[in-house]
Amino acid sequence: MEVVRKSELADCLVEELGLSKKQASEAVDAVLGCIRSTLAEGGKVALAGFGSFEVRTRKERMAMNPRTGERIMVPATKVPAFKAGKQLKDAVK
């Protein structure tokens, strides 16, 4: 299985749009930065045909330390989440 990193995404933009390597890298960074800042502010990013990014809240819960068996309270936390859109799901099938 191949892992695509930010530099490979930038390379794809170079090929697809004819941008310079620097412009493509800046474009990838800008898009990721916009997604990051929107989520940090509690917003949601919806990309039609691709999917949506949102922040979900995990409730406080009891857990067990596997070494000691001690029960501990895990505090509530916010986590980023991605939900794939229909076109992306169909493309992966």
C-alpha positions in Angstrom: 0.0 0.0 0.0 1.4 3.4 -1.0 1.4 6.4 1.4 1.0 9.8 -0.2 2.6 12.6 1.7 2.2 16.4 1.4 5.2 16.5 -1.1 3.5 14.0 -3.3 0.2 15.9 -3.2 2.2 19.0 -4.3 3.8 17.0 -7.1 0.3 16.0 -8.3 -0.6 19.7 -8.5 2.5 20.4 -10.5 1.5 17.8 -13.0 -2.2 18.6 -13.1 -2.1 22.4 -13.0 1.4 23.2 -14.3 2.3 25.1 -11.1 5.8 25.5 -9.9 6.9 23.1 -7.1 6.9 26.0 -4.6 3.4 27.2 -5.6 2.0 23.7 -5.4 3.6 23.2 -1.9 2.2 26.6 -0.8 -1.3 25.6 -2.1 -1.3 22.3 -0.2 -0.2 24.1 3.0 -2.8 26.7 2.5 -5.7 24.2 2.0 -4.6 22.2 5.0 -4.2 25.4 7.1 -7.7 26.5 6.2 -9.1 23.1 7.2 -7.1 23.2 10.5 -8.2 26.7 11.5 -11.8 26.1 10.6 -11.9 23.0 12.8 -10.0 24.8 15.6 -12.8 27.4 15.6 -15.4 24.6 15.9 -16.5 24.8 12.2 -17.1 22.2 9.6 -15.5 21.8 6.2 -17.6 20.2 3.5 -16.0 19.3 0.1 -18.8 18.2 -2.3 -18.1 14.8 -3.7 -15.2 14.2 -1.4 -16.4 14.4 2.2 -16.5 16.5 5.3 -14.3 17.3 8.3 -15.8 18.2 11.6 -15.0 18.2 15.3 -16.7 15.6 17.5 -16.8 15.5 21.3 -16.1 12.3 23.1 -17.9 12.0 26.4 -16.2 11.5 29.7 -15.9 7.8 30.5 -14.5 5.2 32.9 -11.6 3.1 31.7 -9.3 0.6 33.3 -5.5 0.7 33.6 -4.4 -2.6 32.1 -1.4 -2.9 34.3 -2.9 -2.2 37.7 -6.6 -2.9 37.0 -7.3 0.5 38.6 -10.4 2.3 37.2 -9.8 5.8 36.0 -11.9 8.6 34.6 -11.0 9.7 31.1 -12.1 13.3 30.6 -14.2 14.5 27.7 -12.2 15.6 24.7 -12.7 17.0 21.2 -11.4 15.0 18.2 -11.3 15.8 14.4 -13.4 13.4 12.3 -13.7 12.8 8.6 -16.8 11.4 6.8 -16.3 10.3 3.2 -18.8 11.5 0.6 -20.7 9.2 -1.8 -18.4 9.9 -4.8 -15.3 9.1 -2.8 -16.9 5.9 -1.4 -17.9 4.8 -4.9 -14.4 5.5 -6.3 -12.8 3.3 -3.6 -15.1 0.4 -4.2 
